[in-house]
Amino acid sequence: MDFLRKTVRWIRALGRWLMQAQRVWIPVIVALGIMLVASLFPTSTETRVRYCGLILQLLGIATVVFGISNKRRLFGRPSLLEHVRTWLNRRPRWGVSQHTIIVTEPASLTLSGSAKLSMWRGVGPGASLEDRMAAAEANLTTLRTELGEVDEQTRGEVKQRVEAVNAERQAREAAVRDLRTHLEGLGAEGLHVEMTGIFWLVVGVVLATIPGEVACVVSWALSLFR
């Protein structure tokens, strides 16, 4: 039982170790699979090698095009088909005169502000002391109320400005994170896809360019195992 548990644990660890290098051995397995399928064709070895090279070249080019397409979508750029469609839509129509219409927005002026009217209590020249005291108390109460309103308004404006600054800071940080993500996706995220396409393209070029020499090497290698 202990040997069985160790074996199972080792197989799992080996599987995790192999999965870490999947970007390396998956392109190799695909190339070997294409060669294995091509070996079943009822033709000569040189023709089989040429077919393998053609398939790998097409696969490599398709992989590179896929990486370029991802970068195009990342920056929101139109595809070649969209460029052609836009160009065709701009073609001159028979009997239709071309006019350029410039639309401008009307100028507008907005005035905003606030005004407050203070009500102060006054007394005549011959007013008594009691009337003067009552007027002073009323004016003091009015002044205290207005100071409270001004303080409250100032607090509200400060709060709005702080919230606006915080919102702008959060928006700027989000834009920086989004830009960093875009740059990482552009620089390194699709790098393994492009390297895979280049690997298939190089192998395909070699197989399609010198199929006779490659066929001789393959025949010699197979003769060693007979």
C-alpha positions as protocol buffer text, in pm:
chain_id: "A"
residue {
  index: 1
  type: MET
  ca { x: 0 y: 0 z: 0 }
}
residue {
  index: 2
  type: ASP
  ca { x: 282 y: 240 z: 83 }
}
residue {
  index: 3
  type: PHE
  ca { x: 443 y: 172 z: -256 }
}
residue {
  index: 4
  type: LEU
  ca { x: 110 y: 235 z: -429 }
}
residue {
  index: 5
  type: ARG
  ca { x: 57 y: 565 z: -250 }
}
residue {
  index: 6
  type: LYS
  ca { x: 408 y: 682 z: -337 }
}
residue {
  index: 7
  type: THR
  ca { x: 353 y: 582 z: -698 }
}
residue {
  index: 8
  type: VAL
  ca { x: 26 y: 775 z: -719 }
}
residue {
  index: 9
  type: ARG
  ca { x: 186 y: 1078 z: -551 }
}
residue {
  index: 10
  type: TRP
  ca { x: 481 y: 1063 z: -791 }
}
residue {
  index: 11
  type: ILE
  ca { x: 251 y: 1038 z: -1096 }
}
residue {
  index: 12
  type: ARG
  ca { x: 53 y: 1343 z: -981 }
}
residue {
  index: 13
  type: ALA
  ca { x: 372 y: 1540 z: -918 }
}
residue {
  index: 14
  type: LEU
  ca { x: 502 y: 1434 z: -1259 }
}
residue {
  index: 15
  type: GLY
  ca { x: 177 y: 1549 z: -1422 }
}
residue {
  index: 16
  type: ARG
  ca { x: 199 y: 1891 z: -1253 }
}
residue {
  index: 17
  type: TRP
  ca { x: 564 y: 1919 z: -1357 }
}
residue {
  index: 18
  type: LEU
  ca { x: 479 y: 1838 z: -1719 }
}
residue {
  index: 19
  type: MET
  ca { x: 190 y: 2086 z: -1720 }
}
residue {
  index: 20
  type: GLN
  ca { x: 430 y: 2363 z: -1619 }
}
residue {
  index: 21
  type: ALA
  ca { x: 609 y: 2319 z: -1954 }
}
residue {
  index: 22
  type: GLN
  ca { x: 299 y: 2278 z: -2168 }
}
residue {
  index: 23
  type: ARG
  ca { x: 392 y: 2582 z: -2377 }
}
residue {
  index: 24
  type: VAL
  ca { x: 706 y: 2395 z: -2481 }
}
residue {
  index: 25
  type: TRP
  ca { x: 591 y: 2041 z: -2548 }
}
residue {
  index: 26
  type: ILE
  ca { x: 248 y: 2119 z: -2694 }
}
residue {
  index: 27
  type: PRO
  ca { x: 398 y: 2275 z: -3014 }
}
residue {
  index: 28
  type: VAL
  ca { x: 637 y: 1979 z: -3043 }
}
residue {
  index: 29
  type: ILE
  ca { x: 354 y: 1727 z: -2999 }
}
residue {
  index: 30
  type: VAL
  ca { x: 145 y: 1908 z: -3263 }
}
residue {
  index: 31
  type: ALA
  ca { x: 436 y: 1899 z: -3510 }
}
residue {
  index: 32
  type: LEU
  ca { x: 499 y: 1530 z: -3441 }
}
residue {
  index: 33
  type: GLY
  ca { x: 127 y: 1457 z: -3477 }
}
residue {
  index: 34
  type: ILE
  ca { x: 119 y: 1627 z: -3818 }
}
residue {
  index: 35
  type: MET
  ca { x: 422 y: 1425 z: -3927 }
}
residue {
  index: 36
  type: LEU
  ca { x: 257 y: 1105 z: -3802 }
}
residue {
  index: 37
  type: VAL
  ca { x: -61 y: 1178 z: -3995 }
}
residue {
  index: 38
  type: ALA
  ca { x: 136 y: 1272 z: -4307 }
}
residue {
  index: 39
  type: SER
  ca { x: 327 y: 942 z: -4286 }
}
residue {
  index: 40
  type: LEU
  ca { x: 1 y: 762 z: -4357 }
}
residue {
  index: 41
  type: PHE
  ca { x: -37 y: 929 z: -4699 }
}
residue {
  index: 42
  type: PRO
  ca { x: 13 y: 681 z: -4989 }
}
residue {
  index: 43
  type: THR
  ca { x: 295 y: 884 z: -5144 }
}
residue {
  index: 44
  type: SER
  ca { x: 672 y: 898 z: -5135 }
}
residue {
  index: 45
  type: THR
  ca { x: 861 y: 1003 z: -4825 }
}
residue {
  index: 46
  type: GLU
  ca { x: 977 y: 1326 z: -4989 }
}
residue {
  index: 47
  type: THR
  ca { x: 618 y: 1423 z: -5075 }
}
residue {
  index: 48
  type: ARG
  ca { x: 506 y: 1347 z: -4721 }
}
residue {
  index: 49
  type: VAL
  ca { x: 780 y: 1570 z: -4582 }
}
residue {
  index: 50
  type: ARG
  ca { x: 675 y: 1849 z: -4821 }
}
residue {
  index: 51
  type: TYR
  ca { x: 312 y: 1816 z: -4707 }
}
residue {
  index: 52
  type: CYS
  ca { x: 423 y: 1836 z: -4344 }
}
residue {
  index: 53
  type: GLY
  ca { x: 618 y: 2151 z: -4421 }
}
residue {
  index: 54
  type: LEU
  ca { x: 322 y: 2309 z: -4597 }
}
residue {
  index: 55
  type: ILE
  ca { x: 83 y: 2230 z: -4311 }
}
residue {
  index: 56
  type: LEU
  ca { x: 326 y: 2360 z: -4049 }
}
residue {
  index: 57
  type: GLN
  ca { x: 387 y: 2679 z: -4246 }
}
residue {
  index: 58
  type: LEU
  ca { x: 15 y: 2747 z: -4272 }
}
residue {
  index: 59
  type: LEU
  ca { x: -31 y: 2666 z: -3903 }
}
residue {
  index: 60
  type: GLY
  ca { x: 254 y: 2898 z: -3804 }
}
residue {
  index: 61
  type: ILE
  ca { x: 122 y: 3183 z: -4018 }
}
residue {
  index: 62
  type: ALA
  ca { x: -228 y: 3134 z: -3873 }
}
residue {
  index: 63
  type: THR
  ca { x: -86 y: 3149 z: -3520 }
}
residue {
  index: 64
  type: VAL
  ca { x: 103 y: 3471 z: -3590 }
}
residue {
  index: 65
  type: VAL
  ca { x: -209 y: 3623 z: -3750 }
}
residue {
  index: 66
  type: PHE
  ca { x: -405 y: 3522 z: -3439 }
}
residue {
  index: 67
  type: GLY
  ca { x: -156 y: 3709 z: -3219 }
}
residue {
  index: 68
  type: ILE
  ca { x: -174 y: 4019 z: -3440 }
}
residue {
  index: 69
  type: SER
  ca { x: -554 y: 4002 z: -3430 }
}
residue {
  index: 70
  type: ASN
  ca { x: -548 y: 3997 z: -3050 }
}
residue {
  index: 71
  type: LYS
  ca { x: -329 y: 4309 z: -3046 }
}
residue {
  index: 72
  type: ARG
  ca { x: -566 y: 4477 z: -3293 }
}
residue {
  index: 73
  type: ARG
  ca { x: -865 y: 4404 z: -3068 }
}
residue {
  index: 74
  type: LEU
  ca { x: -665 y: 4520 z: -2765 }
}
residue {
  index: 75
  type: PHE
  ca { x: -628 y: 4868 z: -2915 }
}
residue {
  index: 76
  type: GLY
  ca { x: -970 y: 4869 z: -3079 }
}
residue {
  index: 77
  type: ARG
  ca { x: -836 y: 4896 z: -3432 }
}
residue {
  index: 78
  type: PRO
  ca { x: -1047 y: 4786 z: -3730 }
}
residue {
  index: 79
  type: SER
  ca { x: -961 y: 4470 z: -3919 }
}
residue {
  index: 80
  type: LEU
  ca { x: -858 y: 4448 z: -4283 }
}
residue {
  index: 81
  type: LEU
  ca { x: -1208 y: 4342 z: -4381 }
}
residue {
  index: 82
  type: GLU
  ca { x: -1355 y: 4643 z: -4198 }
}
residue {
  index: 83
  type: HIS
  ca { x: -1109 y: 4872 z: -4377 }
}
residue {
  index: 84
  type: VAL
  ca { x: -1216 y: 4730 z: -4712 }
}
residue {
  index: 85
  type: ARG
  ca { x: -1585 y: 4762 z: -4622 }
}
residue {
  index: 86
  type: THR
  ca { x: -1539 y: 5125 z: -4514 }
}
residue {
  index: 87
  type: TRP
  ca { x: -1348 y: 5204 z: -4831 }
}
residue {
  index: 88
  type: LEU
  ca { x: -1622 y: 5049 z: -5044 }
}
residue {
  index: 89
  type: ASN
  ca { x: -1890 y: 5245 z: -4861 }
}
residue {
  index: 90
  type: ARG
  ca { x: -1708 y: 5570 z: -4945 }
}
residue {
  index: 91
  type: ARG
  ca { x: -1720 y: 5501 z: -5318 }
}
residue {
  index: 92
  type: PRO
  ca { x: -1877 y: 5774 z: -5534 }
}
residue {
  index: 93
  type: ARG
  ca { x: -2244 y: 5717 z: -5619 }
}
residue {
  index: 94
  type: TRP
  ca { x: -2367 y: 5780 z: -5970 }
}
residue {
  index: 95
  type: GLY
  ca { x: -2583 y: 6092 z: -5988 }
}
residue {
  index: 96
  type: VAL
  ca { x: -2529 y: 6184 z: -5626 }
}
residue {
  index: 97
  type: SER
  ca { x: -2344 y: 6507 z: -5559 }
}
residue {
  index: 98
  type: GLN
  ca { x: -2102 y: 6512 z: -5273 }
}
residue {
  index: 99
  type: HIS
  ca { x: -2160 y: 6782 z: -5014 }
}
residue {
  index: 100
  type: THR
  ca { x: -1971 y: 6849 z: -4698 }
}
residue {
  index: 101
  type: ILE
  ca { x: -2189 y: 6958 z: -4411 }
}
residue {
  index: 102
  type: ILE
  ca { x: -2024 y: 7119 z: -4112 }
}
residue {
  index: 103
  type: VAL
  ca { x: -2231 y: 7116 z: -3798 }
}
residue {
  index: 104
  type: THR
  ca { x: -2134 y: 7353 z: -3521 }
}
residue {
  index: 105
  type: GLU
  ca { x: -2283 y: 7376 z: -3177 }
}
residue {
  index: 106
  type: PRO
  ca { x: -2438 y: 7712 z: -3079 }
}
residue {
  index: 107
  type: ALA
  ca { x: -2250 y: 7907 z: -2821 }
}
residue {
  index: 108
  type: SER
  ca { x: -2409 y: 7922 z: -2483 }
}
residue {
  index: 109
  type: LEU
  ca { x: -2343 y: 8131 z: -2179 }
}
residue {
  index: 110
  type: THR
  ca { x: -2440 y: 8007 z: -1837 }
}
residue {
  index: 111
  type: LEU
  ca { x: -2437 y: 8227 z: -1529 }
}
residue {
  index: 112
  type: SER
  ca { x: -2462 y: 8071 z: -1191 }
}
residue {
  index: 113
  type: GLY
  ca { x: -2437 y: 8221 z: -852 }
}
residue {
  index: 114
  type: SER
  ca { x: -2610 y: 8278 z: -527 }
}
residue {
  index: 115
  type: ALA
  ca { x: -2710 y: 8593 z: -345 }
}
residue {
  index: 116
  type: LYS
  ca { x: -2831 y: 8633 z: 8 }
}
residue {
  index: 117
  type: LEU
  ca { x: -3016 y: 8928 z: 152 }
}
residue {
  index: 118
  type: SER
  ca { x: -2942 y: 9007 z: 514 }
}
residue {
  index: 119
  type: MET
  ca { x: -3222 y: 9158 z: 720 }
}
residue {
  index: 120
  type: TRP
  ca { x: -3086 y: 9392 z: 986 }
}
residue {
  index: 121
  type: ARG
  ca { x: -3306 y: 9566 z: 1243 }
}
residue {
  index: 122
  type: GLY
  ca { x: -3247 y: 9935 z: 1285 }
}
residue {
  index: 123
  type: VAL
  ca { x: -3370 y: 10195 z: 1535 }
}
residue {
  index: 124
  type: GLY
  ca { x: -3435 y: 10566 z: 1510 }
}
residue {
  index: 125
  type: PRO
  ca { x: -3221 y: 10839 z: 1660 }
}
residue {
  index: 126
  type: GLY
  ca { x: -3452 y: 10889 z: 1957 }
}
residue {
  index: 127
  type: ALA
  ca { x: -3499 y: 10518 z: 2039 }
}
residue {
  index: 128
  type: SER
  ca { x: -3483 y: 10411 z: 2397 }
}
residue {
  index: 129
  type: LEU
  ca { x: -3215 y: 10189 z: 2545 }
}
residue {
  index: 130
  type: GLU
  ca { x: -3451 y: 9894 z: 2556 }
}
residue {
  index: 131
  type: ASP
  ca { x: -3524 y: 9928 z: 2182 }
}
residue {
  index: 132
  type: ARG
  ca { x: -3156 y: 9957 z: 2104 }
}
residue {
  index: 133
  type: MET
  ca { x: -3079 y: 9643 z: 2308 }
}
residue {
  index: 134
  type: ALA
  ca { x: -3362 y: 9452 z: 2142 }
}
residue {
  index: 135
  type: ALA
  ca { x: -3235 y: 9556 z: 1797 }
}
residue {
  index: 136
  type: ALA
  ca { x: -2878 y: 9456 z: 1889 }
}
residue {
  index: 137
  type: GLU
  ca { x: -2996 y: 9115 z: 2011 }
}
residue {
  index: 138
  type: ALA
  ca { x: -3201 y: 9061 z: 1695 }
}
residue {
  index: 139
  type: ASN
  ca { x: -2907 y: 9159 z: 1475 }
}
residue {
  index: 140
  type: LEU
  ca { x: -2675 y: 8931 z: 1675 }
}
residue {
  index: 141
  type: THR
  ca { x: -2917 y: 8642 z: 1630 }
}
residue {
  index: 142
  type: THR
  ca { x: -2934 y: 8716 z: 1256 }
}
residue {
  index: 143
  type: LEU
  ca { x: -2555 y: 8730 z: 1235 }
}
residue {
  index: 144
  type: ARG
  ca { x: -2520 y: 8402 z: 1424 }
}
residue {
  index: 145
  type: THR
  ca { x: -2772 y: 8234 z: 1193 }
}
residue {
  index: 146
  type: GLU
  ca { x: -2596 y: 8363 z: 882 }
}
residue {
  index: 147
  type: LEU
  ca { x: -2257 y: 8252 z: 1014 }
}
residue {
  index: 148
  type: GLY
  ca { x: -2399 y: 7905 z: 1076 }
}
residue {
  index: 149
  type: GLU
  ca { x: -2539 y: 7891 z: 724 }
}
residue {
  index: 150
  type: VAL
  ca { x: -2208 y: 8007 z: 577 }
}
residue {
  index: 151
  type: ASP
  ca { x: -2020 y: 7749 z: 783 }
}
residue {
  index: 152
  type: GLU
  ca { x: -2256 y: 7473 z: 670 }
}
residue {
  index: 153
  type: GLN
  ca { x: -2226 y: 7583 z: 307 }
}
residue {
  index: 154
  type: THR
  ca { x: -1847 y: 7592 z: 336 }
}
residue {
  index: 155
  type: ARG
  ca { x: -1841 y: 7242 z: 485 }
}
residue {
  index: 156
  type: GLY
  ca { x: -2060 y: 7118 z: 202 }
}
residue {
  index: 157
  type: GLU
  ca { x: -1834 y: 7273 z: -62 }
}
residue {
  index: 158
  type: VAL
  ca { x: -1523 y: 7129 z: 104 }
}
residue {
  index: 159
  type: LYS
  ca { x: -1688 y: 6786 z: 116 }
}
residue {
  index: 160
  type: GLN
  ca { x: -1781 y: 6807 z: -251 }
}
residue {
  index: 161
  type: ARG
  ca { x: -1428 y: 6910 z: -345 }
}
residue {
  index: 162
  type: VAL
  ca { x: -1277 y: 6626 z: -142 }
}
residue {
  index: 163
  type: GLU
  ca { x: -1515 y: 6377 z: -303 }
}
residue {
  index: 164
  type: ALA
  ca { x: -1430 y: 6515 z: -648 }
}
residue {
  index: 165
  type: VAL
  ca { x: -1056 y: 6485 z: -577 }
}
residue {
  index: 166
  type: ASN
  ca { x: -1100 y: 6128 z: -449 }
}
residue {
  index: 167
  type: ALA
  ca { x: -1310 y: 6033 z: -753 }
}
residue {
  index: 168
  type: GLU
  ca { x: -1049 y: 6180 z: -986 }
}
residue {
  index: 169
  type: ARG
  ca { x: -771 y: 5994 z: -804 }
}
residue {
  index: 170
  type: GLN
  ca { x: -960 y: 5665 z: -822 }
}
residue {
  index: 171
  type: ALA
  ca { x: -1032 y: 5718 z: -1192 }
}
residue {
  index: 172
  type: ARG
  ca { x: -665 y: 5794 z: -1256 }
}
residue {
  index: 173
  type: GLU
  ca { x: -553 y: 5484 z: -1065 }
}
residue {
  index: 174
  type: ALA
  ca { x: -804 y: 5271 z: -1258 }
}
residue {
  index: 175
  type: ALA
  ca { x: -675 y: 5416 z: -1586 }
}
residue {
  index: 176
  type: VAL
  ca { x: -317 y: 5339 z: -1483 }
}
residue {
  index: 177
  type: ARG
  ca { x: -409 y: 4980 z: -1392 }
}
residue {
  index: 178
  type: ASP
  ca { x: -596 y: 4939 z: -1720 }
}
residue {
  index: 179
  type: LEU
  ca { x: -299 y: 5076 z: -1913 }
}
residue {
  index: 180
  type: ARG
  ca { x: -61 y: 4844 z: -1728 }
}
residue {
  index: 181
  type: THR
  ca { x: -285 y: 4548 z: -1809 }
}
residue {
  index: 182
  type: HIS
  ca { x: -295 y: 4649 z: -2175 }
}
residue {
  index: 183
  type: LEU
  ca { x: 83 y: 4685 z: -2187 }
}
residue {
  index: 184
  type: GLU
  ca { x: 136 y: 4349 z: -2019 }
}
residue {
  index: 185
  type: GLY
  ca { x: -107 y: 4188 z: -2262 }
}
residue {
  index: 186
  type: LEU
  ca { x: 73 y: 4352 z: -2554 }
}
residue {
  index: 187
  type: GLY
  ca { x: 423 y: 4269 z: -2440 }
}
residue {
  index: 188
  type: ALA
  ca { x: 416 y: 3929 z: -2274 }
}
residue {
  index: 189
  type: GLU
  ca { x: 70 y: 3773 z: -2263 }
}
residue {
  index: 190
  type: GLY
  ca { x: 66 y: 3654 z: -2625 }
}
residue {
  index: 191
  type: LEU
  ca { x: 441 y: 3602 z: -2654 }
}
residue {
  index: 192
  type: HIS
  ca { x: 418 y: 3223 z: -2622 }
}
residue {
  index: 193
  type: VAL
  ca { x: 157 y: 3211 z: -2900 }
}
residue {
  index: 194
  type: GLU
  ca { x: 385 y: 3403 z: -3135 }
}
residue {
  index: 195
  type: MET
  ca { x: 684 y: 3186 z: -3041 }
}
residue {
  index: 196
  type: THR
  ca { x: 477 y: 2875 z: -3112 }
}
residue {
  index: 197
  type: GLY
  ca { x: 381 y: 3011 z: -3453 }
}
residue {
  index: 198
  type: ILE
  ca { x: 744 y: 3098 z: -3532 }
}
residue {
  index: 199
  type: PHE
  ca { x: 853 y: 2745 z: -3428 }
}
residue {
  index: 200
  type: TRP
  ca { x: 596 y: 2582 z: -3657 }
}
residue {
  index: 201
  type: LEU
  ca { x: 685 y: 2823 z: -3938 }
}
residue {
  index: 202
  type: VAL
  ca { x: 1059 y: 2751 z: -3912 }
}
residue {
  index: 203
  type: VAL
  ca { x: 1006 y: 2374 z: -3905 }
}
residue {
  index: 204
  type: GLY
  ca { x: 762 y: 2400 z: -4196 }
}
residue {
  index: 205
  type: VAL
  ca { x: 1007 y: 2608 z: -4403 }
}
residue {
  index: 206
  type: VAL
  ca { x: 1285 y: 2355 z: -4343 }
}
residue {
  index: 207
  type: LEU
  ca { x: 1065 y: 2058 z: -4432 }
}
residue {
  index: 208
  type: ALA
  ca { x: 922 y: 2225 z: -4744 }
}
residue {
  index: 209
  type: THR
  ca { x: 1256 y: 2361 z: -4867 }
}
residue {
  index: 210
  type: ILE
  ca { x: 1470 y: 2048 z: -4840 }
}
residue {
  index: 211
  type: PRO
  ca { x: 1221 y: 1760 z: -4833 }
}
residue {
  index: 212
  type: GLY
  ca { x: 1461 y: 1522 z: -5010 }
}
residue {
  index: 213
  type: GLU
  ca { x: 1739 y: 1568 z: -4756 }
}
residue {
  index: 214
  type: VAL
  ca { x: 1495 y: 1541 z: -4465 }
}
residue {
  index: 215
  type: ALA
  ca { x: 1347 y: 1222 z: -4617 }
}
residue {
  index: 216
  type: CYS
  ca { x: 1696 y: 1070 z: -4641 }
}
residue {
  index: 217
  type: VAL
  ca { x: 1766 y: 1156 z: -4276 }
}
residue {
  index: 218
  type: VAL
  ca { x: 1432 y: 1008 z: -4168 }
}
residue {
  index: 219
  type: SER
  ca { x: 1493 y: 688 z: -4370 }
}
residue {
  index: 220
  type: TRP
  ca { x: 1842 y: 656 z: -4220 }
}
residue {
  index: 221
  type: ALA
  ca { x: 1706 y: 707 z: -3866 }
}
residue {
  index: 222
  type: LEU
  ca { x: 1436 y: 446 z: -3920 }
}
residue {
  index: 223
  type: SER
  ca { x: 1689 y: 197 z: -4057 }
}
residue {
  index: 224
  type: LEU
  ca { x: 1874 y: 210 z: -3725 }
}
residue {
  index: 225
  type: PHE
  ca { x: 1575 y: 61 z: -3544 }
}
residue {
  index: 226
  type: ARG
  ca { x: 1519 y: -225 z: -3788 }
}
